[in-house]
């Protein structure tokens, strides 16, 4: 049985998580894992190398990268070569918060681990077979050939939830991946049939610094009346909106909780986030025709009992009921059934295991 030591690099918009896994056909054993603050820092890869050396880890046989968006041409996990790098560069406009950092990380890894095979693992693959009714955007048909469609994201996280649920996978499942980036996805028999994010990771629910869904007329108004250009609009939608924009304080939910008692805008940001998530969950329940299981994951989903409770309190009409004690205890560890016995569907908290999925896909692409 072929086994590989795979270094999984999970590059997000504001952080780099990495882990070493020993992977074979049956299992992915985590040997080591940690994170650094910025993925596009030239010193980030050097830091990874130093940490691995200090930990006594064996040298990696391969490297797997999380790629948020590969555009229309790259939807399947694949080994990275010059052609793939060119296609990623061409697709950077689809995810400007993520792709430049991911490309920088790949190039740093090529320098620090010359000759080592590297694999691109795409968040969009999980949603590649979205039904047409969910995938097609309601815009002029001639524009759709340019790759303008709903892609869906957080696919590696969603895969990890499906894997963890295992044989208990229900027919109708909604996964709420709530973190600095947040999305809600409807799964029927384990397959994605609709999801809140659209062509880019900027759409859907309110996020840390991203607006989520926004009346397009707002952007037209800003262009026409306030003379915003594309760069200024992008900065507004991706970096100055969401929880940060509402509160004027922070995009970090932890800071908002700390300030909420005295800061009305911080309270409003939390309320609007929960309201936004609740609406999307309800929309996915309508898509599925009911709900058998709701799973919370991601940094907020796994660790914020107050947010989970507020979201679920507004979903009592579909029969969701939480066990308060289990909900408060679910964050340590982030693996727990938190619904009450009287609940009409199960509610769980499960850890997002994106790094492990990266390692598994890298192994599969190389053996």
C-alpha positions as CSV (number, residue, x, y, z in Angstrom):
1,X,0.0,0.0,0.0
2,X,1.5,3.3,-1.1
3,X,1.6,6.0,1.6
4,X,2.8,9.6,1.3
5,X,3.7,12.3,3.7
6,X,1.6,15.2,2.4
7,X,2.0,18.8,3.5
8,X,-1.4,20.5,3.3
9,X,-1.4,24.2,2.9
10,X,-4.7,25.9,3.5
11,X,-4.5,29.5,2.3
12,X,-7.4,31.7,3.3
13,X,-8.0,35.5,2.8
14,X,-6.2,36.3,6.1
15,X,-4.4,33.2,7.4
16,X,-2.4,30.1,6.4
17,X,-3.2,26.9,8.1
18,X,-0.9,23.9,7.4
19,X,-0.6,20.3,8.5
20,X,1.5,17.2,7.8
21,X,-0.5,14.0,7.1
22,X,0.6,10.5,6.4
23,X,-1.9,9.3,3.8
24,X,-2.7,6.0,2.2
25,X,-5.8,4.5,0.6
26,X,-7.5,3.9,3.9
27,X,-6.6,6.8,6.2
28,X,-5.1,10.2,6.7
29,X,-3.1,10.4,9.9
30,X,-2.4,14.0,11.2
31,X,1.2,14.3,12.3
32,X,1.3,18.0,12.8
33,X,-0.7,21.2,12.3
34,X,-0.7,24.9,13.1
35,X,-1.3,28.3,11.4
36,X,0.3,31.7,10.6
37,X,-1.4,35.0,10.2
38,X,-0.9,35.9,6.5
39,X,-0.6,33.5,3.6
40,X,0.9,36.0,1.1
41,X,3.8,37.1,3.4
42,X,7.1,36.1,1.8
43,X,8.2,34.8,5.1
44,X,5.1,32.5,5.6
45,X,6.6,29.6,3.7
46,X,10.0,30.0,5.4
47,X,8.1,29.9,8.7
48,X,6.4,26.7,7.7
49,X,9.8,25.2,6.8
50,X,11.2,26.2,10.2
51,X,8.2,24.9,12.2
52,X,8.4,21.6,10.4
53,X,12.1,21.3,11.0
54,X,11.7,22.1,14.7
55,X,8.9,19.6,15.1
56,X,11.0,16.7,13.8
57,X,8.5,15.9,11.1
58,X,9.7,13.8,8.1
59,X,10.2,15.7,4.9
60,X,7.0,15.9,2.8
61,X,6.6,13.7,-0.3
62,X,4.1,16.1,-1.8
63,X,2.3,19.4,-1.1
64,X,-1.5,20.0,-1.4
65,X,-2.9,23.5,-1.8
66,X,-6.5,24.7,-1.1
67,X,-7.5,26.8,-4.1
68,X,-10.7,28.7,-3.6
69,X,-11.5,29.4,-7.2
70,X,-10.0,28.0,-10.4
71,X,-12.5,29.7,-12.7
72,X,-14.5,27.8,-15.3
73,X,-11.5,25.8,-16.7
74,X,-10.2,24.3,-13.4
75,X,-12.9,22.4,-11.5
76,X,-11.1,19.1,-10.8
77,X,-8.3,18.6,-8.3
78,X,-5.0,18.3,-10.3
79,X,-1.3,18.3,-10.2
80,X,0.2,21.8,-10.6
81,X,2.3,22.5,-13.7
82,X,3.0,25.6,-15.7
83,X,-0.3,25.4,-17.6
84,X,-2.3,25.1,-14.3
85,X,-0.4,28.1,-12.9
86,X,-1.3,30.2,-16.1
87,X,-5.0,29.2,-15.7
88,X,-5.0,30.1,-12.1
89,X,-3.5,33.5,-12.9
90,X,-6.2,34.0,-15.5
91,X,-8.9,33.1,-13.0
92,X,-7.6,35.5,-10.3
93,X,-10.4,38.0,-10.9
94,X,-13.0,35.5,-9.7
95,X,-11.5,35.5,-6.1
96,X,-9.1,38.5,-5.7
97,X,-9.0,38.0,-1.9
98,X,-7.7,34.5,-2.2
99,X,-6.1,33.5,-5.5
100,X,-3.1,35.9,-5.5
101,X,-2.2,34.7,-2.0
102,X,-2.6,31.0,-3.1
103,X,-0.4,31.6,-6.2
104,X,2.3,33.3,-4.1
105,X,2.2,30.3,-1.7
106,X,2.7,27.9,-4.6
107,X,5.7,29.8,-5.9
108,X,7.2,30.0,-2.4
109,X,6.7,26.3,-2.0
110,X,8.4,25.7,-5.4
111,X,11.4,27.6,-4.1
112,X,11.6,25.9,-0.7
113,X,10.7,22.4,-1.9
114,X,12.2,22.3,-5.4
115,X,11.0,19.4,-7.5
116,X,8.3,18.3,-5.0
117,X,5.0,17.5,-6.7
118,X,2.2,19.9,-5.8
119,X,-1.5,19.5,-6.1
120,X,-4.3,22.1,-6.5
121,X,-7.5,21.2,-4.5
122,X,-10.5,23.3,-5.5
123,X,-13.3,24.4,-3.2
124,X,-15.5,24.7,-6.3
125,X,-15.3,21.0,-7.3
126,X,-17.9,19.9,-4.7
127,X,-20.5,22.1,-6.5
128,X,-19.4,21.2,-10.0
129,X,-22.7,19.4,-10.7
130,X,-25.1,22.0,-9.3
131,X,-28.5,21.7,-11.1
132,X,-29.1,24.3,-13.8
133,X,-31.8,26.0,-11.8
134,X,-29.2,26.9,-9.1
135,X,-26.2,27.3,-11.3
136,X,-27.4,29.7,-14.0
137,X,-27.3,33.5,-13.2
138,X,-30.3,35.6,-14.2
139,X,-28.3,37.9,-16.6
140,X,-28.0,38.3,-20.4
141,X,-27.4,34.8,-21.9
142,X,-24.5,36.0,-24.0
143,X,-22.5,36.7,-20.8
144,X,-22.8,33.2,-19.5
145,X,-20.2,31.8,-21.9
146,X,-17.6,33.9,-20.0
147,X,-17.8,31.6,-17.0
148,X,-20.4,33.8,-15.2
149,X,-22.3,31.3,-13.1
150,X,-22.8,30.1,-9.5
151,X,-19.8,28.1,-8.5
152,X,-20.2,27.6,-4.8
153,X,-17.3,27.5,-2.3
154,X,-16.1,25.9,1.0
155,X,-16.2,22.6,-0.9
156,X,-13.3,21.0,1.0
157,X,-15.0,21.8,4.3
158,X,-18.4,20.4,3.1
159,X,-16.7,17.2,1.9
160,X,-15.1,16.8,5.4
161,X,-18.6,17.1,7.0
162,X,-20.1,14.5,4.7
163,X,-17.2,12.2,5.5
164,X,-17.6,12.7,9.3
165,X,-21.3,12.1,9.2
166,X,-20.6,8.9,7.3
167,X,-23.4,6.2,7.4
168,X,-25.7,8.6,9.3
169,X,-25.8,10.9,6.2
170,X,-29.4,12.0,5.8
171,X,-31.4,12.7,2.7
172,X,-31.8,16.4,3.5
173,X,-28.8,18.2,5.0
174,X,-28.0,21.9,5.4
175,X,-24.4,22.8,6.3
176,X,-23.7,26.3,7.7
177,X,-20.0,27.0,7.3
178,X,-19.6,30.1,9.4
179,X,-16.3,31.9,9.7
180,X,-14.7,35.0,8.3
181,X,-16.1,33.7,5.1
182,X,-19.6,32.1,5.5
183,X,-21.8,30.0,3.3
184,X,-25.0,27.9,3.6
185,X,-25.3,24.8,1.4
186,X,-28.2,22.4,0.8
187,X,-27.2,18.7,0.2
188,X,-29.5,16.0,-1.0
189,X,-28.2,12.5,-0.4
190,X,-24.7,14.1,0.1
191,X,-24.7,16.1,-3.2
192,X,-24.7,19.9,-3.3
193,X,-27.9,21.1,-4.9
194,X,-27.8,24.8,-3.9
195,X,-25.5,27.1,-2.0
196,X,-25.5,30.8,-0.9
197,X,-22.2,32.0,-2.5
198,X,-22.4,32.7,-6.2
199,X,-19.9,33.5,-8.9
200,X,-17.4,34.7,-6.3
201,X,-16.9,34.1,-2.5
202,X,-18.3,37.7,-1.9
203,X,-22.0,36.7,-2.2
204,X,-24.5,35.1,0.1
205,X,-24.7,35.7,3.9
206,X,-23.1,38.6,5.7
207,X,-19.4,37.8,6.5
208,X,-16.6,39.3,8.5
209,X,-15.6,42.0,6.0
210,X,-17.6,40.9,2.9
211,X,-21.1,42.3,2.2
212,X,-22.7,39.1,1.0
213,X,-25.7,39.5,-1.3
214,X,-26.3,43.2,-2.1
215,X,-28.8,45.0,-4.3
216,X,-26.8,45.5,-7.5
217,X,-28.4,49.0,-7.7
218,X,-26.2,50.0,-4.8
219,X,-23.1,49.4,-6.9
220,X,-24.6,51.2,-9.9
221,X,-25.4,54.1,-7.7
222,X,-21.9,54.2,-6.2
223,X,-20.4,54.1,-9.7
224,X,-22.7,56.8,-11.2
225,X,-23.1,59.2,-8.2
226,X,-20.0,58.7,-6.1
227,X,-17.6,57.9,-9.0
228,X,-16.4,54.5,-7.6
229,X,-14.2,52.6,-9.9
230,X,-13.8,48.8,-9.9
231,X,-11.0,48.8,-7.4
232,X,-12.9,50.9,-5.0
233,X,-16.0,48.8,-5.3
234,X,-14.0,45.7,-4.8
235,X,-12.4,47.1,-1.6
236,X,-15.8,48.1,-0.3
237,X,-17.6,44.8,-1.0
238,X,-14.7,42.5,0.2
239,X,-12.8,44.4,2.8
240,X,-15.0,47.2,4.3
241,X,-18.4,45.6,4.6
242,X,-20.1,42.8,6.5
243,X,-19.6,42.7,10.3
244,X,-16.8,45.4,10.1
245,X,-19.0,47.7,8.0
246,X,-22.0,47.4,10.2
247,X,-20.2,47.7,13.5
248,X,-17.5,50.2,12.4
249,X,-15.4,48.2,14.9
250,X,-14.3,44.8,13.7
251,X,-15.0,41.9,11.5
252,X,-14.1,39.5,14.3
253,X,-17.2,38.1,16.0
254,X,-15.2,37.7,19.3
255,X,-14.5,41.4,19.5
256,X,-18.2,42.2,18.7
257,X,-19.4,40.0,21.5
258,X,-17.0,41.8,23.9
259,X,-18.3,45.2,22.8
260,X,-22.0,44.4,22.4
261,X,-23.0,45.3,25.9
262,X,-22.0,48.9,25.4
263,X,-21.9,49.3,21.6
264,X,-25.2,49.3,19.8
265,X,-23.6,48.9,16.3
266,X,-21.7,45.8,17.5
267,X,-25.0,44.3,18.7
268,X,-26.6,45.1,15.4
269,X,-23.8,43.4,13.5
270,X,-24.3,40.2,15.5
271,X,-28.1,40.4,15.0
272,X,-27.8,41.0,11.3
273,X,-25.3,38.1,10.9
274,X,-27.7,35.7,12.6
275,X,-30.7,37.0,10.7
276,X,-28.8,36.6,7.4
277,X,-27.8,33.0,8.2
278,X,-31.3,32.1,9.4
279,X,-32.8,33.4,6.1
280,X,-30.4,31.3,4.0
281,X,-31.0,28.2,6.1
282,X,-34.7,28.6,5.6
283,X,-34.2,29.1,1.9
284,X,-32.2,25.8,1.7
285,X,-35.0,24.0,3.7
286,X,-37.4,25.2,1.0
287,X,-35.0,23.9,-1.8
288,X,-34.8,20.5,0.0
289,X,-38.5,20.3,0.8
290,X,-37.7,19.8,4.5
291,X,-34.7,19.2,6.8
292,X,-33.3,16.1,8.5
293,X,-30.0,17.6,9.8
294,X,-28.4,21.0,10.3
295,X,-24.6,21.1,10.8
296,X,-22.6,24.1,12.1
297,X,-18.9,24.3,11.2
298,X,-16.2,26.9,10.6
299,X,-14.6,29.2,13.2
300,X,-17.9,30.8,14.3
301,X,-20.0,27.8,13.7
302,X,-17.8,25.6,15.9
303,X,-17.0,28.0,18.7
304,X,-19.9,30.5,19.1
305,X,-22.7,28.9,21.1
306,X,-24.5,32.3,21.4
307,X,-24.7,32.7,17.6
308,X,-25.8,29.1,17.1
309,X,-28.6,29.6,19.7
310,X,-29.8,32.9,18.1
311,X,-29.9,31.4,14.6
312,X,-31.8,28.3,15.8
313,X,-34.2,30.3,17.9
314,X,-35.6,31.8,14.8
315,X,-36.0,28.3,13.2
316,X,-38.3,26.9,15.8
317,X,-41.1,27.0,13.2
318,X,-39.5,24.1,11.3
319,X,-39.1,22.1,14.5
320,X,-35.5,22.9,15.5
321,X,-35.0,22.9,19.3
322,X,-31.5,23.0,21.0
323,X,-30.4,21.4,24.2
324,X,-28.9,24.5,25.9
325,X,-26.3,22.5,27.9
326,X,-25.1,20.6,24.9
327,X,-24.9,23.7,22.8
328,X,-22.8,25.5,25.4
329,X,-20.5,22.5,25.7
330,X,-20.2,21.8,21.9
331,X,-17.2,24.0,21.3
332,X,-14.8,21.8,23.3
333,X,-14.4,19.7,21.3
334,X,-16.2,20.9,18.2
335,X,-18.1,17.7,17.8
336,X,-21.5,17.3,19.4
337,X,-25.2,16.7,18.9
338,X,-26.8,19.9,20.2
339,X,-30.4,19.4,19.3
340,X,-32.9,18.5,22.0
341,X,-34.7,15.2,22.0
342,X,-37.9,16.9,21.0
343,X,-36.3,18.5,17.9
344,X,-37.8,17.5,14.5
345,X,-34.3,17.4,13.0
346,X,-30.8,16.8,14.3
347,X,-28.4,19.8,14.9
348,X,-24.7,19.0,15.1
349,X,-21.5,20.9,15.5
350,X,-18.6,19.3,13.6
351,X,-15.1,20.5,12.9
352,X,-14.1,21.7,9.4
353,X,-11.3,19.4,8.3
354,X,-10.2,21.1,5.1
355,X,-6.5,20.3,5.7
356,X,-7.2,16.6,5.8
357,X,-9.3,16.7,2.7
358,X,-6.4,18.5,0.9
359,X,-4.0,15.7,2.0
360,X,-6.4,13.0,0.8
361,X,-6.9,14.7,-2.6
362,X,-3.2,15.3,-3.1
363,X,-2.5,11.6,-2.4
364,X,-5.3,10.5,-4.9
365,X,-3.9,12.8,-7.6
366,X,-0.4,11.4,-7.3
367,X,-0.7,7.6,-6.8
